[in-house]
């Protein structure tokens, strides 16, 4: 169970390659099996590396288990974050976010925005030999999201300020909750306050009659939709905006970086992906934009993204707590104990996946079978609602990237679970442009 109070928390969250389960889990699974007890985050805990138990936990959210993130995350995320709320409040906020996803992915303006920003960013690399890819695509995914959500354009200085605050916000998640000036924890709380104030200011501004008169001068964005909901208070509206930005910006950028990382090590797979996109481009006119039908043709691209999620493991685990005494098979989980279903362990389990550490998108040709053996977007009532939206903008970016550039990663580059994924060298890429014309549309 480890040391008093802190238990094995430090070892459990110790950074490791995200395409591995890490030393802590390797040692404990070898010694105790796929399900074992520990002391993590200040309490007794059950750690599960077993697929069936993990699915049982996810599918019984709100019945036998409840969300149980550490106090530090409550302080940083705020009272109404979708990660933290439960019951009726969770259902209400999630429905608003789902409506954003459904409205956005069906809008031609979203496809136009994602493709134009992709082309613009790739064109800006034309005279570069090296780029910090992970930081670059964070700006890309954030630009897409703030445009659709808040009508903040790429040239608006507010975009960079929002990105800087989000980076501070993310660092706070893995910090010790030390409320002293200059600590990552304190900086994250301040960053969240600035982001909240910025969104609140936009809401209050739009409520003015003068703004209503000028509304016709811009397209309706999702902040207008949120503001029209009478069921939400101001704090809930702000929290929804931040949750959508956080999910759409961080996870999409990380998945895109993981795809590029794995493809750099698999030239034959990169060539196969390029051929798929060349076939799509061959049927388009000069400068003609992609559309929803083109996205549906990107079958191998879908397999590549799904395999990058399985191998790269953007989310290692979630925090739950047993609300009842629970018996599952031979396991007994006492009421009040913390529960950690480990997604990474299932994704890299050799009993479920042949050669699990091999990046092999072809295993996803049977998508239904693979979906039963992976939980990249969680499961149950808390399954991530924005997965398809993220994949859509990534697929459009990849279309132009594989046609426009060749690339190499540094030999010591690797994805690191912190527990969210970062890269050892920030995904520093050596790039070389191809002959594909990169005209900004």
Beta strands, then each sheet from edge to edge (+ up, - down):
strand 1: 16-17
strand 2: 35-40
strand 3: 43-48
strand 4: 65-67
strand 5: 130-132
strand 6: 320-322
strand 7: 326-328
strand 8: 331-333
strand 9: 338-341
strand 10: 405-409
strand 11: 415-417
strand 12: 421-423
strand 13: 428-433
sheet 1: 1+ 11- 12+
sheet 2: 2+ 3- 9- 6+ 4-
sheet 3: 5+ 13- 10+
sheet 4: 7+ 8-
end
